[in-house]
Amino acid sequence: MTSEVRLNAEIIIKTHDGQTYFNLGEVSKIIGCGVNTVAAYLHDSGITVKQVGPSKRVSAYDIAELMCKGRVAPIDNASRKAVV
């Protein structure tokens, strides 16, 4: 686990008063996507959930890893066409 993931997970936990597992509605608010797309987003990223009764829970460390994974530069110079 990278230090960035660990730091983000600790921030998520502290922000939520020590809570370490979150339901899918809470995850959608943390990562900033719709509640209907969270399950697919987690599945595509290979993140598993913990079943607690009827609720599915996600670890703060998995949320932090999801947020840090797959980031790219905001400017893609390779796709820009050269002006002649």
Residue pairs with C-beta under 8 A, 6 or more apart in sequence:
1 61
1 65
2 68
4 68
5 61
5 64
5 65
5 68
6 61
6 64
7 64
8 64
8 67
8 68
9 60
9 61
9 63
9 64
12 30
12 60
12 63
12 64
13 19
13 20
13 60
16 22
16 26
16 60
19 60
20 59
20 60
21 50
21 52
21 57
21 58
21 59
21 60
22 30
22 57
22 58
22 60
22 63
23 55
23 56
23 57
23 58
24 35
24 38
24 39
24 49
24 56
24 58
25 35
27 38
27 42
27 58
27 63
28 34
28 35
28 37
28 38
30 63
31 38
31 41
31 63
31 66
31 67
33 41
39 56
41 66
42 49
42 58
42 62
42 66
45 66
45 69
45 70
47 58
47 62
47 65
47 66
48 62
49 56
49 57
49 58
50 56
50 57
50 58
50 59
51 57
